[in-house]
Amino acid sequence: MRAFLIAFLIAMTGPAQALCSGPDVRSMLTDTDQAAVAQAVADTPYGQGKFFNAAKGDAQITVIGTMHLFDPRLVPLAARAAPIVAASDLLLVEAGPQEKADLMQAMATDPTLIFMPDGPTLPERMDEGTWQLIVQAAGDRGIPAILVAKMQPWYVGLTLAIPPCAIANLQSGKDGLDGMIIDQAVAAGVDVQPLEPWDTLFNLMRSAPIDMQVDQLRLTMSPPDLQVAMFATMLDSYFAGNIAELWHVSRAATHLLPNINAAEADTLFDLSEQQLLTDRNRAWIPVIEDAAANHGRITVAVGAAHLQGQTGLINLLKLAGWAITPL
């Protein structure tokens, strides 16, 4: 379930929409789920838009909701962000150049970040039928089964959450909106700082016991047609600025996953939302406010899902006394 949600937090590449063509996932939802999505979107604070300004006294914060991976439709958004970034005294991001370098170094020197160093392998921890589904899905993505067998289950789930038709663009090395904005800051001489340590998300994903990760992996093996529909729909929602819709549709789409009922899916979704969004958002607010206290104008660029909702960054800033203006 966590990997399923991480894929939507990433809001994968635009070419996936063109190459991973499929039906709009909203048409696959039940009438009850469609109505629940519509109501949830209506009830969500700051559910529309990707650019916001927050002001308190002389301090100014611009918050930009990003996609982490490349899509050509991000180019005009990057152009819109460029003068905002250049006018800033500081850029805050989920991971800056140094954090990315630290992550790559750690992955190159510490295989236990994503692999199980000892104990039973993945096929030894699950039934043969599920393992064969994983082997097939990994093969479709060019990943040898012998490599998957030693991976930590959460990392397998995250890897298989990316449709095969999106892999090439994922591996292209092109930056998403976060990377484009970081490049703008570096070019303009604006300092770039992280909102959290580089290993925060890794530690969070690895925190569940291996057996629990295996159960989550087993439950969330998503059918290829559902993956494709989800990616296309999520991207359409992002570029339309319908961020709350993106999130609530992803919640309803978990009801379409095989081998898990709606109540179990909702419970897992709520837990993952708490860990991946809410807890991190709350931890970021003091970092943002401290930065704003020491810099007249800052820009915060984070994944778009972090902006919307009662515990989204925008509403949390409002509750902290900042005046919010959608841009």
C-alpha positions in Angstrom: 0.0 0.0 0.0 2.8 2.4 0.8 4.5 1.8 -2.5 1.1 2.3 -4.3 0.8 5.7 -2.6 4.4 6.7 -3.2 3.8 6.2 -6.9 1.0 8.8 -6.7 3.0 11.1 -4.5 5.7 11.0 -7.2 3.0 11.7 -9.8 4.9 9.9 -12.5 6.1 11.1 -15.9 3.9 12.8 -18.5 4.9 10.4 -21.4 3.2 7.7 -19.3 0.0 9.5 -20.2 0.7 9.2 -23.9 2.5 5.8 -23.9 0.5 4.3 -21.0 -2.8 5.0 -22.7 -5.9 3.6 -21.0 -9.3 4.5 -19.6 -9.8 7.3 -17.0 -9.7 5.4 -13.7 -12.6 7.5 -12.5 -14.9 5.7 -14.9 -13.8 2.4 -13.2 -15.0 3.6 -9.7 -18.4 2.7 -8.3 -21.1 5.4 -8.1 -20.6 5.4 -4.3 -16.8 6.0 -4.6 -17.3 8.7 -7.3 -19.7 10.5 -5.0 -17.3 10.1 -2.0 -14.5 11.6 -4.1 -16.6 14.6 -5.2 -17.6 15.3 -1.6 -14.0 14.9 -0.3 -12.7 17.2 -2.9 -15.4 19.8 -2.0 -14.4 19.5 1.7 -10.6 19.8 1.1 -9.0 23.1 1.9 -6.7 24.4 -0.8 -7.4 21.5 -3.1 -7.0 23.5 -6.3 -3.8 25.0 -7.6 0.0 24.5 -7.5 1.2 28.0 -6.6 0.5 29.8 -3.3 1.8 32.8 -1.4 2.0 33.0 2.4 2.7 36.3 4.1 3.3 37.3 7.7 4.6 40.7 8.5 7.5 41.4 6.1 8.1 37.7 5.4 7.0 36.1 2.2 6.8 32.4 1.3 5.9 31.0 -2.1 4.9 27.4 -2.1 5.0 25.4 -5.3 3.5 21.9 -5.8 5.7 19.9 -8.0 6.1 16.6 -9.8 9.4 14.9 -9.1 9.9 13.4 -12.5 10.1 14.9 -16.0 7.2 15.7 -18.2 7.5 18.2 -21.1 4.3 19.9 -19.8 6.4 21.0 -16.8 8.4 23.4 -18.9 5.9 26.3 -18.8 5.5 25.7 -15.0 9.3 25.9 -14.6 9.2 29.2 -16.6 6.6 30.5 -14.3 8.6 29.5 -11.2 11.9 31.0 -12.5 11.4 34.7 -11.5 9.9 33.6 -8.2 13.0 31.5 -7.4 15.4 34.2 -8.6 13.8 36.7 -6.3 14.1 34.4 -3.3 16.7 34.5 -0.5 16.3 30.7 0.0 14.8 27.6 -1.6 13.5 24.8 0.5 13.0 21.4 -1.1 12.5 17.8 0.0 16.0 16.9 -1.1 18.6 19.2 -2.6 21.8 18.4 -4.6 23.8 17.4 -1.5 21.0 15.1 -0.2 20.7 13.4 -3.6 24.4 12.9 -3.6 24.3 11.5 -0.1 21.5 9.1 -1.1 23.4 7.9 -4.2 26.6 7.4 -2.1 24.7 5.5 0.5 23.0 3.2 -2.0 26.4 2.5 -3.7 28.1 1.6 -0.4 25.3 0.2 1.7 23.2 -2.5 -0.1 21.1 -3.1 3.0 19.2 0.1 2.2 17.2 -1.8 -0.4 18.3 -5.5 -0.1 17.8 -8.1 2.6 21.3 -9.1 3.7 20.3 -12.3 5.3 17.3 -14.5 6.2 14.8 -16.0 3.8 14.5 -14.5 0.3 11.3 -13.0 -1.0 10.1 -16.2 -2.8 10.6 -18.1 0.5 8.4 -15.6 2.3 5.3 -15.9 0.1 3.2 -18.3 -1.8 4.3 -19.4 -5.2 1.4 -17.8 -7.1 2.2 -14.3 -5.8 5.9 -14.8 -6.4 5.3 -15.7 -10.0 3.2 -12.6 -10.5 6.1 -10.6 -9.1 8.6 -12.4 -11.4 6.4 -11.6 -14.4 6.0 -7.9 -13.4 9.7 -7.5 -12.8 10.5 -9.1 -16.1 8.2 -6.7 -17.9 10.4 -3.9 -16.4 13.7 -5.6 -17.2 14.5 -6.6 -13.7 16.0 -10.1 -13.1 14.0 -12.3 -10.7 17.3 -13.2 -8.9 17.8 -9.5 -8.0 14.2 -9.0 -6.9 14.4 -12.1 -4.6 16.8 -10.3 -2.3 15.1 -6.9 -2.4 13.2 -5.5 0.6 9.5 -5.9 -0.1 8.7 -2.2 0.2 11.3 -1.5 -2.6 9.9 -4.2 -4.8 6.4 -2.7 -4.4 7.7 0.7 -5.2 9.5 -0.5 -8.3 6.6 -2.5 -9.6 4.2 0.4 -9.0 5.8 2.1 -12.1 4.2 0.9 -15.4 6.6 -0.6 -17.9 5.6 2.0 -20.4 7.0 4.7 -18.1 10.3 3.1 -17.3 12.2 4.6 -20.3 11.3 8.2 -19.3 12.0 7.4 -15.7 15.5 6.3 -16.6 16.2 9.3 -18.9 17.8 11.3 -16.2 15.7 14.4 -17.0 14.7 16.4 -14.0 11.2 16.9 -12.7 9.9 20.3 -11.6 11.8 20.0 -8.3 15.1 19.6 -10.2 14.3 22.4 -12.7 13.7 24.7 -9.8 16.8 23.7 -8.0 18.8 24.4 -11.2 17.2 27.8 -11.3 18.2 28.5 -7.8 21.8 27.4 -8.3 22.0 29.6 -11.5 20.6 32.6 -9.6 22.9 32.1 -6.6 20.0 31.2 -4.3 20.9 28.9 -1.4 19.1 25.5 -1.5 18.3 23.7 1.7 16.4 20.4 2.5 13.3 20.2 4.6 14.4 16.9 6.1 17.4 14.6 6.1 18.1 12.6 3.0 17.2 9.2 4.6 13.9 10.3 6.1 11.7 8.6 3.5 14.0 5.5 3.2 13.8 5.0 7.0 10.0 5.4 6.9 9.5 2.9 4.1 11.8 0.4 5.8 10.3 0.9 9.3 7.7 -1.8 9.0 8.8 -5.4 9.8 9.7 -7.5 6.7 6.7 -9.8 7.2 4.3 -6.8 7.2 6.0 -5.5 4.1 5.5 -8.8 2.4 1.8 -8.7 3.3 1.5 -5.2 1.9 3.3 -6.3 -1.3 1.0 -9.3 -1.7 -2.1 -7.2 -1.2 -1.2 -4.4 -3.5 0.0 -6.2 -6.7 -1.8 -3.9 -9.0 -3.2 -5.2 -12.4 -1.4 -3.5 -15.3 -4.5 -1.9 -16.7 -5.2 -0.3 -13.4 -1.7 1.0 -13.1 -1.9 2.6 -16.6 -5.3 4.2 -15.9 -4.1 5.5 -12.5 -1.0 7.2 -14.1 -3.0 8.8 -16.9 -5.7 10.1 -14.6 -3.3 11.3 -11.9 -1.3 13.3 -14.4 -4.4 14.9 -15.9 -5.4 16.0 -12.4 -2.0 17.4 -11.7 -1.8 19.5 -14.8 -5.3 20.7 -14.4 -4.4 21.8 -10.9 -6.9 19.5 -9.3 -4.5 18.3 -6.5 -7.2 17.2 -4.0 -8.9 15.3 -6.7 -5.6 13.6 -7.5 -5.3 12.5 -3.9 -8.9 11.4 -3.3 -9.1 9.5 -6.6 -6.0 7.6 -5.6 -7.7 6.7 -2.3 -10.8 5.4 -4.1 -8.7 3.5 -6.6 -7.3 1.4 -3.8 -10.8 -0.2 -3.7 -10.0 -1.6 -7.1 -6.9 -3.5 -5.9 -7.3 -7.3 -5.9 -7.1 -9.3 -2.7 -8.1 -6.5 -0.3 -11.5 -5.2 0.7 -12.4 -1.5 0.8 -12.3 -1.2 4.6 -8.8 -2.7 4.7 -7.7 -0.5 1.9 -9.0 2.6 3.7 -7.2 1.7 6.9 -3.9 1.2 5.1 -4.4 4.3 3.1 -5.0 6.4 6.2 -1.9 5.0 7.9 0.2 5.7 4.9 -1.2 9.2 4.5 -0.4 9.9 8.1 3.2 8.8 7.7 4.0 10.0 4.2 2.1 13.3 4.2 0.7 14.5 7.5 3.6 13.7 9.8 6.2 15.1 7.4 4.1 18.2 6.7 3.9 18.9 10.4 7.6 18.4 10.8 8.3 20.8 7.9 6.4 23.7 9.3 8.9 24.6 12.0 11.7 24.3 9.4 9.8 26.6 7.0 9.0 29.2 9.7 12.6 29.2 11.0 13.8 29.8 7.5 11.3 32.6 7.0 12.4 34.2 10.2 15.9 34.5 8.9 15.2 35.2 5.2 12.8 37.9 3.8 11.5 35.8 0.9 11.7 32.0 0.5 10.3 29.5 -1.9 9.2 26.0 -0.9 9.0 23.4 -3.7 7.5 20.0 -2.7 5.4 17.3 -4.2 1.9 18.6 -4.9 0.1 16.2 -2.7 1.7 17.9 0.3 -0.2 21.2 -0.4 -3.8 20.1 -0.1 -6.0 19.2 2.9 -6.5 20.0 6.5 -3.0 18.9 7.3 -1.5 20.1 4.0 1.3 22.7 4.1 -1.0 25.5 3.0 -3.6 25.0 5.7 -0.9 24.4 8.3 0.7 27.7 7.4 -2.7 29.5 7.6 -3.2 28.0 11.1 0.2 29.3 12.0 -0.9 32.8 11.2 0.2 33.2 7.6 -2.1 35.0 5.1 -2.6 32.7 2.1 -3.1 33.8 -1.4 -3.5 31.3 -4.3 -1.4 32.5 -7.3 
